[in-house]
Amino acid sequence: MASARRSWRLDSKEIFDVLVNDVDSDIEEDPEIQIEEVIQDLHEVVSVQDHENDDADMSENVSEPEQGRSRGRSRPTLRGRTRSRGGRVRSGARSTTRCSSGRHASTSIREMDEANGWSYEAVQQPPENPVFQEISRVLAPIDENSSLFDCFSIFFPDSFWKLLKTETNRYAAQMKAKQTRQGILKPGTMLYQWKPVTKQELKTFFSVVIHMTLVQKESFDSYWSTREIIETSFARKHMNRNRFRAIYSCLHLNDNSNYKPRNDPEYDAFFKLRPYFDELCFLCENSFYPNENLTIDEGTCGFRGRVHFRVYNKDKPDKYGMKVYMLCDAETGYILRMVPYVGDSKSVETIIAELSEPYFGKWHTIYMDRFFTSPTIADLLWLKETRTVGTVMANRRGLPQVWRQQPLEKAEMAFCHRGNLTACKWKDKRDVLMLTTKHGASWTEVDTKAKGVGVTKKVKPDCILDYNHYKIGVNLNDQYVSYYSLNRKSMKWWKKNVF
């Protein structure tokens, strides 16, 4: 972590100087397939014979993996029912019941799967394998000779400073007039002494904020402290503490007089941030073209105050906060597009379409978790010439039933195919279910570390190896943001998003 932080730390001196001197579910409940139990006490012997016949009939079809994958991983050859270093593959599914009526039910379910287009014959490569031909590149007007402030100015252009200056002064004037009408404006208060802020003051203000993200202290006042043990001169040198607090208190990005209440058809829960948020999304999209592999996931901005679209996510560092769906480049963590969650009921299809629309038709591969993945989403993206790789819930509508219910032993895997869509089930500590339109029934032997054992060999499906490698774009972005966050309590949710 320390080395990563050092490698990504900004050379803040240059930015400071310039600023001072010149931001549906698709789920169905698991259908309970009712299988009659017809084993009777009077026919116990016949039942045992049925069990033995079933074991003999349900032989497992095993296919050999294709050799010569471009990665430098070795490939084992797995044959018959034997296990080679912990792996055997089933391209078909056996019945989970031993009675004759269970056998008929399993056959019927399999026929239903096949009628829906699923095939249990292992296919090592998908029928179509289109090639991504775009080139990842920087689209913004900068080059290797550009300064760090030039890069900073891409996302904080002059229009941002103009908007911030206008709305901050407007909000201060509105609050001052309101307190004057109510007769509560007192001499010596911040609003009573308020002077309109200038663009240069706002740049100085943000330079102090950047300083605060680099030098962590317990409170705002600590940055102006003259105590020898915690003293830093930068903030005190460039801005008065009371002026900093006044600007921070009145900071605004939209005109409150245009706000629509929640019962209004034009109500926008993201109103406070909407002007700059939309501009920032536009700048992110038009400043960089990504690599082939993209990641869709949720990001959380920590906030424990009162806002109706606050969420809880136990898997995030900030468990309470505001959720934003993000599309990121898998290799760099660069944010390409964002869709905020504001308590609405957008379907997963709508969210993915909004995030991915500019990159349709280029054969990008999007990696996503089980919240987003389903056969419907995979088909939708394939029609848009975009590939999908993701974990999937076992109760998603459209999955093959026999494949889904098939019991596996550890390190076994089973595949099922429909067109270019491959469903992969692999047993590690528990069942892992994947959907992919990029891979077939292929796997690789890799080195893994086991506690108390050391390095061992393990066979893993290629779709899972790629998922583990590329499903990190949003997490990578969260890591970079954590290095420069301004962790200050605020009752205003939108300020937590900005800083």
N, C-alpha and C positions, 0 to 999 in steps of 0.2 A: 504493500500500500504506500509506503514512504517513497519508494522509487517511482511509482506511478504518479504520486502527487508532485514530486520534483519535476518529472518530465512534462507535466501538463501545467505547471504553475506559470501564470502570466508574468511577463516582465512589466510589472505595474507602474514602474517609474515613468515610462514613456507615456502611458495613458493618463496618469495623473497630471503630468506637465502640460499635455495638450488640453485636457479638460479645464485645468485651472487657468490656462492662458488663452484660451480660445473659446440608451435600453427595450321474446318470441321464441319466444323459445321454440326451439326445434326439438325440444326434448319430449319424448313420450315416456310413459311409465313402462318399465320392463314388462312386455307381455308375458303373463304367466301361462306358459303352455301346459295345459292340463293333460297329463299323461296318466291314463288309467293304471292302477296297480291291480293286475290280474293274477298275481301269484297267490295261489290258494294253498292252504295247509295240506290238503289232500294230494297235491301234485308237487310236493317238494323236490322229489327226485327229477321230475321233468324240468323244473326250473333250473336246477344245477346244470343239467345237460344243455339247456338253452344258453346259460352263461358261457359254457365252454365253446359252444358253436359260435357265439358272438365274438369271442376272443379270436377265434381262428379266422372268421370272416373279415373282421375289420383290420386288415393289414394296412400299414402306413406307407403312403407314397412319398418317396424322398427324392429330391432333385439335387444335382450338383450345382454349386455356384459357378457363375461365369468367371473365368480367369482374366487377369490383366486390367484391374481397375486403375485409374490414373494415380490414385493415392499410393503412397508407399507402404501399404499394409499387406501382410501376408494373408492368404485365403486358404482355409482348410477344405479338405474334401470329405463330405459326410455322406455315408452310404447306408442303405438298409436301415435296420432298427438299432444298429450299434451307435454308440456315442463317441465322438471324437473330441476330446477336450471340452466336454460339457455342452454339446449341441446336437439336437436332431430336429428335423424339420417335418412338419405335417402340411401337406398341401390340401388335404381333405380333412373332414371332421368325423369323429366317431360319436356314436350315440352315448349320452350320459346315463341311459337306462338299459337294463339288461333284459327286460321282458319283451315279448314279441310285439305287443301293442306299442311299446316305447320305440321299437325299431321302426315300425310303420310311421309313427309320428315324426321321428327324426327324418325319415325319407321324405315325408310330405313337406316338412319345413325346408329341407334342402331343395326340393323341387320348386318351392315358392321363391327361394333365393335365386335359383337359376332362371326362373320366369322373370325376375326383376333385373336380370342381366349379369348377376354375379357368377363367376366361374371359380371352381376350386382347384383348377389345374395351375400349378405354379408357373409364372412367366418371369424369366430372369430380367428382361428389359421391357419397359413400357412400349406399347405399339408405336407411339410417336415420341420423339425426343428432340423438340425444337431447340435451337441454339440462341442464347442471348448474345446480341451483336453490338449493343451500345457500349460506349466508353465512359467510365466514371471520370468526371472532370469538374473543376471549379468554374461556375458560370458568372460569378461576380467579377467586376472590373478590377481585379487585383492580380499581382504576379509575385515572383520570388523577391522582387525589390520593394514590395509594399511594406509599410510599417505595421506594427501591431494596432496602432490607432486607426489605420485604414481599414483593417479587418473589423475593428470595433464599430466603425462608422457604417458598415454594411447593415447592421441590425439596429443601429440607433442613428438614423439619418436626420437631416435638418428638419424634416416634417415631424419627427417625434418630439424634438425640442420645442418646436413651435406649438404643437398640440399641448404639451405638458405646461408650457408657460401660460397659454391662453386659459386652459381649464383650471389651473391652480389659482390664478388671479381671480377668475370668475367665482370659484367656490369660496375663496376668502371674502370677497365682496358680498356674496349672498349671506354668508354666516354673520358678517359684521352688521349688515342691514337687519337681519332677523333679530339679533341680540339688542340692537338699538330700538327696534319697535317694541320688544318685550321689556325694555328698560333694565336689562341685566348686564349691559356692556359697561365694565368698570375700568377706570384709568389704571394703567400699568399692566393690564392683561395682554396676552399675546395678540389677540385680534385688534385691540385698541391701538397697539403700536405697529400693526401690520403695514408694511410697505410693499408695493407690487414687486414681484420677483422678476429678475431678468434672465435671459437665456444663459449668460455667463455664470450667474449665481447657481442655476440649475446644474450646469456642468461641474462646478466646484462641489456642489452638494453630492453628485454622483461619484466624484473622485473620492470624497470622504467615505461614502458607502462602500466603494471597492476596497478602500483601506481597511474598513471594519471587517470585511470578509476574509482578509488576509491576516489580520491581527485580531484574534479572538479575545474579547474582554467580557466582563460580567454584565455591563450596562452601557448605555449611551454616554452617561456622564463620565465613565471611566476614561474615555478617550480625551477628555479635557482636564483630567486630573493632573495635579502637579506633584502628587506623591512620587517620590523617587523610585519606588519599587515597581510601579506600573506606568510611569509616565511615558507617553509618546507624543512628539511635538507636531506631527503632521496635521491632525484635525484642528488643533488650536491655532496653528499657523495660518490656515487657509479660511476658516469660518468660525464665527462666534457660535458658542453652544446654543444660546437662545434662538439665534437665527436659524440654525440647523433644525431645532425642534419645531419652530414655527413653519418652516417649509415642509417638514415631514408630516406635520399635522394637517396642513392644507393641501397636500399633494393630491392631484386629481387628473383623470384622463377622459372624463365625459361630463356633459352638462346635465346636472340634476333636474333642471326644469323640463327636460325631455323624457324623464323616467315614466314608464307606464306601470300601473299597479298589477298585481298578480291575476286579478280577474279580467284584465283587458286582453283581447285577442292578440294584440301586438306585444304582449309582455315578453321581455328578454331577461332571463335570470342572470345573464352574463353582461348586463348593460354597463356596469362600471368599467369593464376592461375591453368591451367590444371593439372600439375604434383601433386601439393599438394591437390587440390580439389578432384581428384580421390582417392588419398590415404585417405583423411579425410572421404569420403563417405564409403570406405571399412572399416575403423576403427569404424565408427559409427554403421554400420550394424553388425559387428562381436564382438561388446563389450556388447551388451544388447539384450535380446529377449523380445519383448513387450507383453502387456496384449492383451486381445481379441479385444478391441476397438481401432481402428486407425483413424487418421484424415488426409485427404488430403486437402491442401489449398495453397494459395500463400503467400510468404513472400516478403517484399520489403526492400532493403538496400538503404537508402536515398543517392541520388547523383544528383546534378544539373549541372554537367559539361557536356562535349560533348562526347557522346558515342551513337552509332547508335541503341543500344537496350535499351535505357532508356525508361521507361514507366511512365504513369500517372495513379494513382489510388486514387480517392477522398476519399475512405473509410479507407485509411491507415494513420498512424501518419506521416510518410514521404511520401508525395503525389507524389513526383518525385523520381525515383530511378531505380534500377535494380531488376528485378523480379526473384524469385527462387521458383519453385514448390517443396513442402516439404511433406513428409510422416512422421507423428509424432505419438508417443504413446499418446493416449487421456488422460491418467491419470497423466502422469509425464511431458509431453511436450518434451520428449527426441526425437531428430531428428534421424530418421532411414535411410532415403534416401533423396537425393536432385537432382533435374534436373534444371539447369539454363535456363532461357529464354534468347536467344541470337539473337532475331529477326527472328528466323526460323519459319517454318509453320508446326510444328508437330501437328498431330491431338490429340484430347483429349484421344482417345483410346491408342495412342502410349505413351503419358505422363503417364497415369494411369498404363499401363503395365510395363513401366520402373520403376516406383516407387514401385509397389506392387509385382513384380515378386517373390522375395524371400519368400513371405508370402502366396503364393497361396497354396491351398490344405489343409489348416489348419482350415478353417472356421472362419477366422477373420471377423469382421464387420467393414467396412470402411464408415466413415461419411464424406460427402462432400457437397459443396454448389451447387447452380443451374448452375454454369459455367460448372461443370463436369457431372452432373447427367442427364441421359436420359434412356429410355427403352433399348437402345442398350448397354449402359455401364452396366446396371444392369444384362442383359442377359449374357454379356461377363464375368463379375465377377462371376456370378452364375455357369457358366460352369467351371470356375477355382476354384470352391469350396470356394468362398468368398462372404459374404453377403454385401449388400449395403443399406444405409439409406441416403437420401438427398432430399433437396428441388429441384424443377424442374421448368423450364420455361414452360409457358402454350403453347408455340408454338413448343415444341419438337416433332419431327416426331415419330409416333408410339403410341402416347397417345390416349386413347378412346375419341372420339369426343363428345358424349352426356355428358359424365362425365365432360369433360373440359368446356362445355358451360352451364352447369347446374347452374342456379342462386340459391344462398343460402342466408338465413337470418343469422344474427349474432348468433354464437355459434352452428350453424348446421354443419353437416359433411356428406360427401358422400364417399362411397368406391366402388372400382372396382377391379377385380382380373383377373390375367392371370397366371395360374400355381402358382409358389411361389411368383410372383410379385404382390404387392398390391399398387394401386394408391389411395391416400387419399387426399380429399379436405375438408378443414376446414375454416370456415369464422370467423375471429376475427375482427380486424379493416378493413382488406381486405382479399381476398382469399389467403390461403396458400396451395400450392400444393406440395405433397410429393410422392416419390417413395421409397418403401422398400421391401426387400426380407426377412426381419426378423420378421415383424409384420403382423397381420391380422387386421380385423375390430374390434379393441378393443380400449377402452378409459378409462379414470380415472378422478375422481373428485378430484381436488387439491385446496389448499388455495392459493389465489393470493392477492396482495396488489393493491388497486385502490386509486388514488389520491382523497382525500376528502371523501372517503368512508371507508377506512381501509381494513381489511381482508375480502375477499369474497370468495365464492365457484365458481369454473369454471370447466367445463368439457373440457378436451383436449384429443386428440388422443394419444395413447401410443408412436407412432412413433415420434411425435413432442416433447414429453417429453424427450425421449431418445436423440433425435437430439440436443436439447438445453443443455443436460447434457454432451454429449460427443464430440460435435463439437467445442472443445476449444483447441485441442492439439497444433496447430500452434500459436494461440493467447497466450497460456501459455508460449511457447518458446520465442515469441517476448517480453513478459513481463520480463522474466529473462534476456534476452540480453540487454534490455533497462537500467538495473541497472548498467551494466559495459561497456557501449559503450564509445568509444573514438571519441567524436564529434569534429573532426578537419577538416577544409577545405582542400581539395586536388584536384589537377587536374587529378590525376591518379585514374581511377575508380576501379582498382583492389585493391588498398590500402584501399579504403572504405569497400570493401568486407572482407579484412583480419582483419581490426581493428574495 
